[in-house]
């Protein structure tokens, strides 16, 4: 008997004024081309997805981390096919635990956070992750 994989579905609508709304409700995302380009949104998705995955695994292990992050990326023509694409992405992530897990457990949580972020897994380029946990650089 095969196990059926979990499936996650997401949807947005972009109207004629380029206002995006989520199928989950919430505030609309207005067209601010100069401030929030599609490239910014991809990078936002990458950092939020990575931290969401990390927090999920940390909470399952009994921890409640405080997290933040930043990401920068470079878009240019790829050498392989001469198409514009994200060719570099540096993700800086900061985590604070009140009671830090063991170093081995922290490393395992970081690996799971990176592995289970579907945005990072969907990119052609592998993001360059840099983690700081309770002030210690674990890059």
C-alpha positions as a Python dict, from the first residue, in 0.01 Angstrom:
ca = {
    (1, 'X'): (0, 0, 0),
    (2, 'X'): (155, 329, -103),
    (3, 'X'): (142, 636, 117),
    (4, 'X'): (-18, 937, -45),
    (5, 'X'): (202, 1247, -16),
    (6, 'X'): (70, 1563, 145),
    (7, 'X'): (-41, 1823, -104),
    (8, 'X'): (-45, 2197, -39),
    (9, 'X'): (-239, 2432, -266),
    (10, 'X'): (-206, 2810, -290),
    (11, 'X'): (-380, 3066, -505),
    (12, 'X'): (-377, 3435, -574),
    (13, 'X'): (-577, 3658, -801),
    (14, 'X'): (-424, 3954, -980),
    (15, 'X'): (-694, 4194, -1097),
    (16, 'X'): (-680, 4444, -1384),
    (17, 'X'): (-529, 4707, -1152),
    (18, 'X'): (-260, 4454, -1057),
    (19, 'X'): (-386, 4422, -701),
    (20, 'X'): (-311, 4074, -570),
    (21, 'X'): (-537, 3895, -326),
    (22, 'X'): (-477, 3564, -154),
    (23, 'X'): (-721, 3277, -159),
    (24, 'X'): (-680, 3283, 219),
    (25, 'X'): (-803, 3642, 259),
    (26, 'X'): (-599, 3906, 438),
    (27, 'X'): (-481, 4240, 310),
    (28, 'X'): (-440, 4287, -64),
    (29, 'X'): (-98, 4349, -211),
    (30, 'X'): (-115, 4662, -421),
    (31, 'X'): (87, 4722, -736),
    (32, 'X'): (400, 4903, -619),
    (33, 'X'): (632, 4810, -903),
    (34, 'X'): (923, 5025, -788),
    (35, 'X'): (902, 4927, -421),
    (36, 'X'): (797, 4562, -446),
    (37, 'X'): (897, 4399, -771),
    (38, 'X'): (820, 4033, -843),
    (39, 'X'): (1188, 3965, -767),
    (40, 'X'): (1147, 4115, -420),
    (41, 'X'): (847, 3891, -364),
    (42, 'X'): (1044, 3578, -461),
    (43, 'X'): (1320, 3675, -216),
    (44, 'X'): (1061, 3747, 54),
    (45, 'X'): (911, 3405, -9),
    (46, 'X'): (1253, 3243, 26),
    (47, 'X'): (1337, 3394, 364),
    (48, 'X'): (985, 3350, 505),
    (49, 'X'): (961, 2992, 382),
    (50, 'X'): (1300, 2899, 530),
    (51, 'X'): (1210, 3048, 869),
    (52, 'X'): (863, 2892, 861),
    (53, 'X'): (1019, 2549, 804),
    (54, 'X'): (1279, 2609, 1076),
    (55, 'X'): (1017, 2724, 1329),
    (56, 'X'): (793, 2429, 1246),
    (57, 'X'): (1069, 2180, 1330),
    (58, 'X'): (1185, 2378, 1635),
    (59, 'X'): (832, 2386, 1778),
    (60, 'X'): (790, 2013, 1718),
    (61, 'X'): (1108, 1969, 1925),
    (62, 'X'): (961, 2183, 2206),
    (63, 'X'): (1133, 2516, 2131),
    (64, 'X'): (986, 2858, 2059),
    (65, 'X'): (1252, 3052, 1869),
    (66, 'X'): (1241, 3419, 1782),
    (67, 'X'): (1348, 3451, 1419),
    (68, 'X'): (1429, 3718, 1163),
    (69, 'X'): (1616, 3730, 837),
    (70, 'X'): (1723, 3912, 527),
    (71, 'X'): (1800, 3803, 174),
    (72, 'X'): (1971, 3955, -124),
    (73, 'X'): (1983, 3821, -473),
    (74, 'X'): (2134, 3884, -813),
    (75, 'X'): (1939, 3850, -1136),
    (76, 'X'): (2130, 3836, -1463),
    (77, 'X'): (2163, 3612, -1766),
    (78, 'X'): (2256, 3256, -1678),
    (79, 'X'): (2556, 3125, -1867),
    (80, 'X'): (2383, 2793, -1931),
    (81, 'X'): (2091, 2927, -2136),
    (82, 'X'): (2131, 3307, -2158),
    (83, 'X'): (1797, 3358, -1976),
    (84, 'X'): (1753, 3611, -1699),
    (85, 'X'): (1729, 3430, -1369),
    (86, 'X'): (1822, 3448, -1005),
    (87, 'X'): (2188, 3342, -1013),
    (88, 'X'): (2284, 3421, -652),
    (89, 'X'): (2086, 3436, -330),
    (90, 'X'): (2235, 3503, 12),
    (91, 'X'): (2003, 3437, 303),
    (92, 'X'): (2099, 3568, 648),
    (93, 'X'): (1892, 3418, 928),
    (94, 'X'): (1895, 3509, 1294),
    (95, 'X'): (1753, 3280, 1562),
    (96, 'X'): (1724, 3333, 1936),
    (97, 'X'): (1629, 3057, 2179),
    (98, 'X'): (1557, 3121, 2547),
    (99, 'X'): (1701, 2780, 2625),
    (100, 'X'): (1912, 2675, 2326),
    (101, 'X'): (1908, 2312, 2219),
    (102, 'X'): (2235, 2124, 2194),
    (103, 'X'): (2467, 2224, 1905),
    (104, 'X'): (2383, 1898, 1726),
    (105, 'X'): (2010, 1964, 1762),
    (106, 'X'): (2053, 2321, 1634),
    (107, 'X'): (2238, 2189, 1327),
    (108, 'X'): (1961, 1935, 1266),
    (109, 'X'): (1696, 2208, 1289),
    (110, 'X'): (1891, 2426, 1045),
    (111, 'X'): (1922, 2137, 798),
    (112, 'X'): (1549, 2068, 819),
    (113, 'X'): (1466, 2437, 780),
    (114, 'X'): (1669, 2459, 461),
    (115, 'X'): (1557, 2122, 327),
    (116, 'X'): (1185, 2171, 383),
    (117, 'X'): (1155, 2520, 233),
    (118, 'X'): (985, 2450, -97),
    (119, 'X'): (1075, 2796, -232),
    (120, 'X'): (1448, 2728, -190),
    (121, 'X'): (1405, 2376, -324),
    (122, 'X'): (1225, 2516, -630),
    (123, 'X'): (1506, 2751, -729),
    (124, 'X'): (1768, 2654, -986),
    (125, 'X'): (2038, 2830, -783),
    (126, 'X'): (2111, 2692, -436),
    (127, 'X'): (2071, 2969, -179),
    (128, 'X'): (2377, 3056, 29),
    (129, 'X'): (2242, 3028, 385),
    (130, 'X'): (2407, 3203, 680),
    (131, 'X'): (2268, 3127, 1025),
    (132, 'X'): (2329, 3312, 1350),
    (133, 'X'): (2192, 3138, 1658),
    (134, 'X'): (2198, 3320, 1993),
    (135, 'X'): (2468, 3551, 1858),
    (136, 'X'): (2693, 3273, 1725),
    (137, 'X'): (2765, 3257, 1353),
    (138, 'X'): (2704, 2900, 1235),
    (139, 'X'): (2779, 2960, 866),
}
